[in-house]
Structure formats: C-alpha cells, structure tokens
C-alpha cells in the first residue's frame, strides 16, 4: 500500500514536539527572557564574579567543587567574609573531596568568623556505605537572585596561571545569566543546601516574577547521581545534529552508546570535532582518552589536542544554534555519578559566539590523524601528530575497556593491537595471585577493613531506622 504523504507541515506542532523532547530528556523546562554572556578563562570570569560579589546587597550563594587554599582561594574567601560582615547572607557549599585538606587548615575560618555559613557536601559518614564517593562537581555562583554564573571553572591559582613560574592559565568557559532562569539556579542551590544540612532560607522569586532581561531561551540542567539528565541530552543532541557538533572536554571517556552516536553522526556527514587536553592534571586520563580515538577517527570524527597547559572547559555547540556550558564532563562519572550543573542554550547568537571561540581554540591545538588515512589540513604552524596502530596501541585501539569486555565475554575476536592492554591486565592479575599465595595478609587486611566498614555502615543505618520507628 503506498505511503500517503501530507503536503503541509505544521511547524508549530514540530517545534512543540521538539521542545517537549528536550524538556523530558533534560528534566528541565525552556526558560525565555534571559541575557547571556559567555566568559572565557579566569581573566573574564573571576573579575565579573568578584564585581557581582562586591555589589551584593542581600544574598550570595556559592556551590563550588574546588576552592583551593592558595592566594586566589583566600582572595575570594576574604571578599565573601567582607560582604558577610556587611550583613549580606553568604552561603557556601564545598565538596569535601574537591577541597581536600584546605577546610581543615582554616580556609573558611575568616568567612565563618564574619557570620557566613559553610556546608560540606556529602562527607564520609557511617550512614552511607559508599555513597560519600559521589561528588558535588557543580560550579555555581548566584547573587541577590539577580545574576547567576555557571561554569567549568573552580577557584584556584591554576585557572589564573603563574607567569613568573612559566605556568599558563587553564583554558575554561563559563556563562553569566540575568533573567528568569536565575530563579532555577537559586532553586538548584537551595536543594543542594538542604542536602548538605543547611538551615532553610526564604524561597527565591519564581521565574514568572523576574522581569525579562533579554531574548535568550535556555534550560538550567541540574544532574544528580543516577538521573543521567546530561547523558540523555548529549545522546539526543548527537542524534539530531545535522551539520556540526563541536565538543570541548577535559576528561573524555565516552561510553559505548555515546561513541556510537558520534561515529554515526560523522558517517552521516555531520562535522563532528573533539577538542581535548594533551596534558592533564589527572595524568592517566589522557592515555585512556586516546585509547578511544581510533574508532572515532575511522568514522570521520576530527580530534584535536590542546597545546597549552590544560583545557578544562566542558562545552558543546551543535549546528551553530544550540550550545551547552557547565560542569559535566563526557564520562560516566559526570553523567551518572556526580551532582552536576549545566546550561543548554537555544539561541543562534550565543551558539555562534561559542563556535567562534572553538575555532579560535583550534589554532592552539594539534589535529590527531591516523597515518593510514588521507591527510587532513592542520592548524597553521602546528606539527602533525601521527598514531601508528602497531606502535602506539593505547592511543589508537578501541580502548582498554572494550578489549577487556571482548576478552571476558568472547563477543568478538581480539585484534593484534589489543595484545598489549590485555597482557598488562593479565600480568597485574598474576601479580595479585602471587601476592595471594606468598603473603595473603596483604590482600586479607584490606578486604577485612572494607568488610568492617560496610558492616559498620549497615549497622548505623539500621540503628537510625530503628530510632525513627520508636518516635
């Protein structure tokens, strides 16, 4: 039976369905009437943050994964303390793991002495067996319910660099938001504040009560562990991008479904590009990322590595119409395990600005190519980097995880290039076996400690439930 084709297209219905799809995927509504400004690096972000803090009259809310106990971190804490002494309600949430020993060494003492409130997010506790391993990776600052800053930047000297010591500033991206969407940022902070044990505070104005400040439509997307809001969004955008999808990421370890989305888009003619670090503060990330390059390159994805100290931005721009800026990295820990916060912007002007920034960044990057493929042009003045399939296994094969999965499940034959990672894992397991035979206590003691910790946490949780039942 022939397919009946309609001659008219209801654009309104299509737009409504698309908005519904994005809202359901992200778990966040589209909010209009905002003014948005993209801010690059600490040179643009920090001065604007500090100016907003200095102008605060009612509230300052900061949710920050890392505040280093260095000159930059102390500068921000002193500024917040000054506003607290002036009577501004200052509330700060920090991640216990991200901030390390800084809080124990008095990082927040000036702020607390000035009357500010500080909460530790998800610290180790007997009431949670391993839940404290989940991180609050968000980077959010709101002031007076008037302006919000969402970014990939934390607070520390690394973002400003140390020219005297030859250390370049980290490359990063943030966004300033003024308008109704600030209400959603305040609501996100309030929920984190509650989870961190903070005392309730007055509700911020509803989005409908905040006057429009511009014409930009956006979604503020808070992600919690196991909600996968940004994973679904990234997969959706990778599926519907028609012309281009340009991604910048700091700790890229894409999952199988996401890698498949990128490769299918590239094979379908979409200009897919990845900008990743060549050097990282987390040293093992780079070789693991490189292990995923080959299938992407073979599909036509173009990969560039940043030539500077560190690129820490987490951004995406699709078809020069849609953009994402925030804290979520393209890896399972960010997508599934952490509390994250991102802004998805549906505005051609903002997206084109981010696309222009991406192209400028490529001038400071080196394109990665497969030697067997036809050569591609490289940014002027930059050397070509080659990856030989027989010599640089970790940088070219489909990935250690995929190799191990094939070896364990037998779902496909292993390739010659996968001999090295499989052999390394085999030797590590053999070493553990030898230790188990020769000095079993080296394995038994850690296992016993883990078992004891789990037992204590289970008992603590059971006791808390029993106490609640007796009330």
C-alpha positions as CSV (number, residue, x, y, z in Angstrom):
1,X,0.0,0.0,0.0
2,X,1.6,3.4,-1.0
3,X,2.5,5.7,1.8
4,X,0.3,8.8,1.9
5,X,2.4,12.0,2.2
6,X,1.0,15.2,3.5
7,X,1.7,18.4,1.6
8,X,1.6,20.7,4.6
9,X,3.8,20.9,7.6
10,X,2.6,22.1,10.9
11,X,5.8,23.9,12.1
12,X,4.1,24.9,15.3
13,X,3.5,21.2,16.2
14,X,7.1,20.3,15.2
15,X,8.5,23.0,17.5
16,X,6.2,21.9,20.3
17,X,7.2,18.3,20.0
18,X,10.9,19.2,19.8
19,X,10.6,21.4,23.0
20,X,8.8,18.5,24.7
21,X,11.5,16.1,23.7
22,X,14.3,18.4,25.1
23,X,12.3,19.1,28.3
24,X,11.7,15.4,29.0
25,X,15.3,14.5,28.1
26,X,16.9,17.2,30.3
27,X,14.3,17.2,33.0
28,X,14.3,21.0,32.8
29,X,11.9,23.5,31.1
30,X,12.9,26.0,28.5
31,X,13.0,29.4,30.1
32,X,12.9,32.6,28.0
33,X,13.7,36.2,28.5
34,X,17.3,35.9,29.6
35,X,20.5,37.8,28.9
36,X,23.5,35.6,28.5
37,X,27.2,36.4,28.2
38,X,29.9,33.7,27.6
39,X,33.0,34.3,29.7
40,X,36.4,32.7,28.8
41,X,39.1,31.7,31.3
42,X,39.7,33.3,34.7
43,X,40.6,36.6,33.1
44,X,37.0,37.1,32.1
45,X,35.2,35.0,34.8
46,X,36.9,36.0,38.0
47,X,36.6,39.8,37.7
48,X,32.9,39.5,36.9
49,X,32.3,37.2,39.8
50,X,34.2,39.5,42.1
51,X,32.3,42.5,40.9
52,X,29.0,40.8,41.5
53,X,30.0,39.7,45.0
54,X,31.1,43.3,45.8
55,X,27.7,44.6,44.6
56,X,25.7,42.1,46.6
57,X,23.1,43.6,49.0
58,X,21.1,40.5,50.1
59,X,22.4,37.1,49.3
60,X,25.5,35.4,47.9
61,X,25.2,31.6,47.2
62,X,28.2,29.7,46.0
63,X,28.3,25.9,45.2
64,X,31.9,25.0,44.3
65,X,33.6,21.7,43.8
66,X,37.1,23.1,44.4
67,X,38.2,26.2,46.3
68,X,42.0,25.9,46.7
69,X,43.7,27.1,49.8
70,X,46.0,29.4,47.7
71,X,46.2,33.1,47.1
72,X,43.2,33.0,44.7
73,X,41.0,30.9,47.0
74,X,41.9,33.1,50.0
75,X,41.1,36.2,48.0
76,X,37.6,35.0,47.3
77,X,37.0,33.9,50.9
78,X,38.2,37.3,52.2
79,X,35.8,39.0,49.7
80,X,32.9,36.9,50.9
81,X,33.8,37.5,54.5
82,X,33.7,41.2,53.9
83,X,30.2,41.0,52.5
84,X,29.1,38.8,55.4
85,X,30.3,41.5,57.8
86,X,28.2,44.0,55.9
87,X,25.1,41.9,56.6
88,X,24.8,40.0,53.4
89,X,23.7,36.4,53.8
90,X,26.6,34.4,52.5
91,X,26.2,30.6,52.0
92,X,28.9,28.4,50.6
93,X,28.7,24.7,49.7
94,X,32.0,22.9,49.0
95,X,32.8,19.3,48.1
96,X,34.8,17.5,50.8
97,X,36.9,15.6,48.3
98,X,37.4,18.5,45.9
99,X,38.6,20.9,48.5
100,X,40.9,18.4,50.2
101,X,42.6,19.5,53.4
102,X,42.0,23.2,52.8
103,X,39.0,23.5,55.1
104,X,40.8,21.6,57.9
105,X,43.7,24.1,57.5
106,X,41.4,27.1,58.1
107,X,40.4,28.0,54.5
108,X,36.9,29.1,55.6
109,X,37.7,30.4,59.1
110,X,37.6,34.1,58.0
111,X,34.1,33.6,56.4
112,X,32.7,31.7,59.4
113,X,34.1,34.3,61.8
114,X,32.3,37.0,59.8
115,X,29.0,35.2,60.1
116,X,28.9,33.4,56.8
117,X,27.5,29.9,56.5
118,X,29.6,27.0,55.1
119,X,28.4,23.4,54.4
120,X,30.4,20.4,53.5
121,X,28.7,18.3,50.8
122,X,28.4,14.5,51.2
123,X,31.3,13.9,53.6
124,X,32.2,10.3,54.7
125,X,29.6,9.0,57.1
126,X,28.7,5.8,58.8
127,X,25.2,6.3,57.5
128,X,26.4,5.8,53.9
129,X,28.5,2.8,52.9
130,X,30.0,4.2,49.7
131,X,27.6,7.0,48.9
132,X,30.1,9.6,50.0
133,X,32.2,8.7,47.0
134,X,29.7,10.6,44.8
135,X,30.9,14.1,44.2
136,X,29.2,17.5,44.0
137,X,31.0,18.7,40.9
138,X,28.9,21.9,40.4
139,X,30.3,25.4,39.9
140,X,27.6,27.9,40.6
141,X,27.5,31.4,42.0
142,X,24.3,33.5,42.4
143,X,24.0,37.0,43.8
144,X,20.8,38.6,45.1
145,X,18.6,36.3,43.0
146,X,19.6,38.7,40.2
147,X,22.5,37.1,38.4
148,X,23.9,33.5,38.1
149,X,27.2,32.2,36.9
150,X,27.5,28.6,35.8
151,X,30.9,27.3,34.6
152,X,33.6,24.7,34.4
153,X,35.9,26.9,36.5
154,X,36.6,26.2,40.1
155,X,38.5,28.7,42.2
156,X,42.3,28.4,42.4
157,X,45.7,29.6,41.1
158,X,45.7,27.0,38.3
159,X,43.0,29.0,36.5
160,X,44.9,32.3,36.7
161,X,48.2,30.7,36.0
162,X,51.6,31.7,37.3
163,X,53.5,33.6,34.6
164,X,56.6,34.0,36.9
165,X,56.9,30.2,37.1
166,X,56.0,29.6,33.4
167,X,52.6,28.2,34.1
168,X,49.9,29.2,31.7
169,X,46.3,29.8,32.9
170,X,43.9,26.9,32.3
171,X,41.5,27.3,29.4
172,X,37.9,27.2,30.7
173,X,34.5,28.6,29.9
174,X,31.6,30.0,32.0
175,X,28.4,31.8,31.4
176,X,26.6,34.8,33.1
177,X,22.8,34.6,33.2
178,X,20.5,37.5,34.1
179,X,16.7,37.0,33.9
180,X,14.1,34.5,34.9
181,X,16.4,31.4,34.7
182,X,18.3,32.8,37.7
183,X,15.3,31.5,39.8
184,X,16.1,28.0,38.6
185,X,19.7,28.4,39.6
186,X,18.6,29.6,43.1
187,X,16.3,26.6,43.4
188,X,19.1,24.3,42.5
189,X,21.3,25.8,45.1
190,X,18.6,25.5,47.7
191,X,18.2,21.8,47.1
192,X,21.9,21.3,47.5
193,X,21.9,23.4,50.6
194,X,19.2,21.2,52.1
195,X,21.1,18.0,51.2
196,X,24.2,19.5,52.9
197,X,22.3,20.0,56.1
198,X,21.9,23.8,55.8
199,X,19.1,25.6,57.6
200,X,16.1,26.7,55.3
201,X,16.1,30.2,53.9
202,X,13.4,32.2,52.2
203,X,12.4,30.9,48.8
204,X,13.8,32.9,45.8
205,X,11.4,34.7,43.5
206,X,9.6,32.5,41.0
207,X,10.8,32.7,37.4
208,X,7.5,34.4,36.5
209,X,8.2,37.2,39.0
210,X,11.6,38.1,37.5
211,X,11.4,40.5,34.6
212,X,12.9,39.6,31.2
213,X,16.4,40.8,30.7
214,X,17.0,39.6,27.1
215,X,15.7,37.2,24.5
216,X,17.7,34.1,25.1
217,X,16.0,30.8,25.8
218,X,17.8,28.3,27.9
219,X,17.5,25.3,30.2
220,X,19.3,25.1,33.5
221,X,20.0,21.4,33.9
222,X,20.9,20.1,37.4
223,X,22.0,16.5,37.4
224,X,22.0,14.2,40.4
225,X,23.5,10.7,40.7
226,X,21.7,8.2,38.5
227,X,19.4,10.7,36.9
228,X,21.6,10.9,33.8
229,X,20.0,14.2,32.6
230,X,23.0,15.3,30.7
231,X,23.8,11.9,29.3
232,X,20.4,11.7,27.7
233,X,20.7,15.3,26.5
234,X,24.2,14.6,25.0
235,X,22.9,11.5,23.2
236,X,19.9,13.4,21.9
237,X,22.0,16.2,20.5
238,X,24.4,13.7,19.0
239,X,21.5,12.1,17.2
240,X,19.7,15.2,15.9
241,X,22.7,17.4,14.9
242,X,22.5,17.9,11.1
243,X,25.6,19.9,10.2
244,X,28.1,20.2,13.0
245,X,28.8,19.1,16.5
246,X,31.8,20.6,18.2
247,X,32.8,19.4,21.6
248,X,35.4,20.5,24.2
249,X,36.0,18.3,27.2
250,X,38.6,17.9,29.9
251,X,38.3,14.3,30.9
252,X,36.8,12.4,27.9
253,X,36.0,8.8,28.4
254,X,32.9,8.4,26.3
255,X,30.6,5.4,26.9
256,X,29.9,2.9,24.1
257,X,26.5,4.4,23.3
258,X,27.9,7.9,23.2
259,X,30.9,6.9,21.0
260,X,28.4,5.2,18.7
261,X,26.3,8.4,18.5
262,X,29.4,10.4,17.5
263,X,30.6,7.9,14.9
264,X,27.1,7.5,13.3
265,X,26.8,11.3,13.1
266,X,30.2,11.6,11.5
267,X,29.4,8.9,8.9
268,X,26.1,10.7,8.2
269,X,28.1,13.8,7.1
270,X,28.0,15.8,10.4
271,X,31.1,17.8,11.1
272,X,32.0,16.2,14.5
273,X,35.1,17.6,16.2
274,X,36.6,16.9,19.7
275,X,39.0,19.3,21.4
276,X,40.7,17.5,24.3
277,X,43.8,18.1,26.5
278,X,47.2,16.9,25.5
279,X,48.4,17.2,29.2
280,X,46.1,16.8,32.2
281,X,46.1,17.4,35.9
282,X,44.8,13.8,36.1
283,X,47.6,12.1,34.3
284,X,46.0,8.8,33.5
285,X,43.1,10.4,31.7
286,X,44.9,11.3,28.5
287,X,46.1,7.8,27.6
288,X,42.7,6.4,28.4
289,X,41.1,9.1,26.2
290,X,43.5,8.3,23.4
291,X,42.5,4.7,23.6
292,X,39.1,5.7,22.2
293,X,40.5,7.7,19.3
294,X,40.7,5.0,16.6
295,X,37.0,4.2,16.0
296,X,36.2,7.9,16.1
297,X,38.9,8.8,13.6
298,X,37.9,6.0,11.3
299,X,34.4,7.2,11.3
300,X,35.4,10.7,10.3
301,X,35.4,12.4,13.7
302,X,38.2,15.1,13.9
303,X,40.1,15.1,17.1
304,X,42.3,18.0,18.3
305,X,44.6,18.2,21.4
306,X,45.2,21.4,23.2
307,X,48.8,22.7,23.1
308,X,48.5,24.7,26.3
309,X,48.8,23.8,29.9
310,X,45.3,22.4,30.4
311,X,41.9,22.8,28.8
312,X,39.3,22.3,31.5
313,X,36.2,23.6,29.6
314,X,33.1,21.4,29.1
315,X,31.2,22.9,26.2
316,X,29.3,21.8,23.1
317,X,27.8,23.6,20.1
318,X,25.6,22.0,17.5
319,X,24.6,23.4,14.1
320,X,25.6,26.9,15.4
321,X,22.1,27.0,17.1
322,X,22.4,25.1,20.3
323,X,25.1,25.4,23.0
324,X,26.0,23.8,26.3
325,X,28.2,25.1,29.0
326,X,28.7,23.7,32.5
327,X,30.4,21.2,34.8
328,X,29.6,17.9,33.1
329,X,32.5,16.0,31.5
330,X,31.9,13.4,28.8
331,X,32.4,10.4,31.1
332,X,30.3,8.1,33.1
333,X,31.3,9.6,36.5
334,X,29.9,13.0,35.5
335,X,26.9,11.6,33.6
336,X,25.8,9.1,36.3
337,X,27.8,9.5,39.5
338,X,28.0,13.2,40.3
339,X,25.9,16.3,41.1
340,X,26.5,18.5,38.1
341,X,25.1,21.7,36.7
342,X,24.9,22.8,33.0
343,X,23.2,25.4,30.9
344,X,21.7,24.3,27.5
345,X,21.2,27.4,25.4
346,X,18.9,27.6,22.3
347,X,20.0,30.8,20.7
348,X,21.9,31.2,17.4
349,X,23.8,34.3,18.6
350,X,25.2,32.6,21.7
351,X,25.9,29.4,19.8
352,X,27.7,31.2,17.1
353,X,29.8,33.0,19.7
354,X,30.8,29.7,21.3
355,X,31.5,28.2,17.8
356,X,33.8,31.2,17.0
357,X,35.6,30.6,20.3
358,X,36.0,26.9,19.4
359,X,37.6,27.8,16.1
360,X,40.0,30.2,17.8
361,X,41.0,27.4,20.2
362,X,41.8,25.1,17.3
363,X,44.5,27.5,16.3
364,X,46.2,26.5,19.5
365,X,45.7,22.8,19.1
366,X,47.1,19.9,17.0
367,X,44.9,17.6,15.0
368,X,45.3,13.9,15.6
369,X,45.2,11.8,12.4
370,X,45.7,8.1,11.5
371,X,48.7,7.6,9.4
372,X,46.7,5.3,7.1
373,X,44.1,7.9,6.4
374,X,44.2,10.6,3.9
375,X,46.0,13.6,5.4
376,X,43.9,16.5,6.6
377,X,45.0,20.1,6.9
378,X,46.4,21.1,10.3
379,X,46.2,24.4,12.0
380,X,48.9,26.7,10.6
381,X,52.3,26.3,12.3
382,X,51.3,23.2,14.2
383,X,53.1,19.9,13.8
384,X,51.1,16.9,12.7
385,X,50.8,14.2,15.3
386,X,50.7,10.6,14.0
387,X,49.5,7.4,15.7
388,X,50.9,4.1,14.4
389,X,48.5,1.3,15.0
390,X,51.3,-1.2,15.7
391,X,53.4,1.1,18.0
392,X,51.0,3.2,20.0
393,X,48.3,0.8,21.0
394,X,46.8,2.7,23.9
395,X,46.4,5.7,21.7
396,X,44.8,4.1,18.7
397,X,42.8,1.0,19.6
398,X,39.2,1.0,20.6
399,X,40.0,1.2,24.3
400,X,41.2,-1.0,27.2
401,X,37.6,-1.4,28.5
402,X,36.4,-2.6,25.1
403,X,39.3,-5.0,24.9
404,X,38.7,-6.4,28.3
405,X,35.0,-6.7,27.6
406,X,35.8,-8.8,24.4
407,X,38.3,-11.0,26.3
408,X,35.8,-11.7,29.1
409,X,32.6,-12.1,27.1
410,X,34.0,-13.6,23.9
411,X,31.6,-11.4,21.9
412,X,34.3,-10.8,19.2
413,X,37.8,-11.8,18.3
414,X,40.6,-9.8,19.7
415,X,42.8,-7.8,17.3
416,X,46.6,-7.8,17.2
417,X,46.6,-4.2,18.5
418,X,44.9,-5.3,21.7
419,X,47.6,-7.7,22.8
420,X,49.4,-5.1,25.0
421,X,46.5,-3.9,27.2
422,X,45.3,-7.5,27.7
423,X,48.8,-8.6,28.6
424,X,49.2,-5.8,31.1
425,X,46.0,-6.6,32.8
426,X,46.9,-10.3,32.8
427,X,50.3,-9.5,34.5
428,X,48.6,-7.4,37.1
429,X,46.2,-10.2,37.9
430,X,49.1,-12.6,38.0
431,X,50.9,-10.3,40.4
432,X,47.9,-10.3,42.7
433,X,47.7,-14.0,42.6
434,X,51.4,-14.3,43.6
435,X,50.8,-11.9,46.5
436,X,47.8,-14.0,47.5
437,X,49.9,-17.2,47.6
438,X,53.1,-15.7,49.2
439,X,51.7,-13.0,51.5
440,X,47.9,-13.4,51.7
441,X,47.6,-11.0,54.6
442,X,48.4,-8.2,52.1
443,X,45.1,-8.9,50.4
444,X,43.2,-10.1,53.5
445,X,43.7,-7.0,55.6
446,X,42.3,-4.5,53.0
447,X,39.4,-6.9,52.4
448,X,38.8,-7.2,56.2
449,X,38.9,-3.4,56.5
450,X,36.4,-2.9,53.7
451,X,34.1,-5.6,55.2
452,X,34.3,-3.9,58.6
453,X,33.5,-0.5,57.2
454,X,30.5,-1.9,55.3
455,X,29.3,-3.7,58.4
456,X,29.5,-0.6,60.5
457,X,27.6,1.5,57.9
458,X,24.9,-1.1,57.7
459,X,24.5,-1.2,61.5
460,X,24.4,2.6,61.6
461,X,21.7,2.7,59.0
462,X,19.7,0.0,60.8
463,X,20.0,1.9,64.1
464,X,18.8,5.1,62.5
465,X,15.8,3.4,61.1
466,X,15.1,1.8,64.4
467,X,15.3,5.2,66.2
468,X,12.9,6.7,63.7
469,X,10.4,3.9,64.2
470,X,10.5,4.4,68.0
471,X,9.5,8.1,67.8
